[in-house]
Amino acid sequence: MNVLFLEKYFSPYNGGVERVTFRLGEHFRSQNIRCYYLFEDKDCNLIADSFKIRLNNRCTYWQFRRNLLRAVKEYSIDVIIVQQLFSDKLWFALNEIKLRYQCKIVTCFHNSPNVCWYMPKVKWSKRALLYKFTGIYPTTFIGSVKRFCDISDSFVLLSDSFKDDFKRIYHPKCISKLVSIPNPCTFDCNISTKDIGKKKKQVLIVSRFWETQKNLCTALYIWSQIEKKGFSDWNLVIAGNGPDEVQIKEYAESLRLERCRFLGVVSNPLPLYVESRIFMMTSNFEGWGMTLVEALQNGCVPIVFDTFSAVHDIIKSGNNGFIVPPGNESFYIKEMVKLMEDEFLYIMMAKRAIDGVSVFSLDNVGKRWLELFEKLLKE
């Protein structure tokens, strides 16, 4: 069987979706499935060039169509996996593929269904410019997602809990296409439960600096209150970058934080998880929250706002982390202080985190993907 991944970026160091693609590709290859990758930006040398098709990220619809159709034919593709791309040019090209070839199309939605309410609106002038150069008139985000769901043979959500909201918002024609497969662990766990107590007294944030989603200013405010309570031997480290970096750093300066470090882009955050005790997430919405699973893998106990239903698939509050009512900063601070003060509680929760995360292992999640392939190719 031959699989073709379609995504914006290829490098597994770019973000969670890219790491998922890379790890799933590794697993599929171990099952004698040949994997190819068509992408537009951020290549890396971890995969041989013979399995990659890189496009100019400014290519026209006709260039995109030609490359995609050629790849499907040349590599005898059985399944196309669309990794959260909902562009009009891709939709038109997939329609042609459906007419010409027998391959199956699987589209993955790597976010909470309500992400549409946070999407920036495209200005009409930009729409007109897009039409001028491509001949394709762009639709709204909701319309694009609905069309991809309708053209796909399977549409993959990250959690069963997302299905009702997805049906209510996007109104797919065929709800039987909706399946749920969580994202797998993207790191090999390097820490033993014996080493948990040796970790630094360190709190970690790994995040894109997009305030609308990640709500990092709230995390900084919470940390400022922690500093006021003392805890002079604890530190906060923040890895990442993004469009709101200047705004977020200016806010941090205004709080006059003494034990907070911005690390910038970290290509491999694994050592940060290994050395940290607590992981902070204050997002307004998420899809799966890859960083939560990565933290659990390495005994870094997460505290997260209850702003997306899939968080309950990952964390059992009070067992392997804490889930806090949305916007309740005082309760968030209370749970963090509890972990910082009680060494025994932290060690017990960290051990449960490491032991329980195996349900999201690459083998377990990969098995569900193989079952989906088998089902699709029998139809």
Secondary structure, DSSP 4 states (H G I P E B T S, - for coil): -EEEEEEEE--TTS-HHHHHHHHHHHHHHHTT-EEEEEEEE---TTS-GGGEEE--TT--HHHHHHHHHHHHHHTT-SEEEEES---HHHHHHHHHHHHH---EEEEE--S-GGGGGGPPPPPHHHHHHHHHHHS-----HHHHHHHHHHH-SEEEES-GGGHHHHHHHH--S-GGGEEE-PPPP-S-----GGGGGGS-SEEEEE----HHHH-HHHHHHHHHHHHHT--TT-EEEEE---TTHHHHHHHHHHHT-SSEEEEE--S--HHHHHH-SEEEE--S--SS-HHHHHHHHTT-EEEEES-STTHHHH--BTTTBEEE-TT-HHHHHHHHHHHHH-HHHHHHHHHHHHHHGGGG-HHHHHHHHHHHHHHHHH-
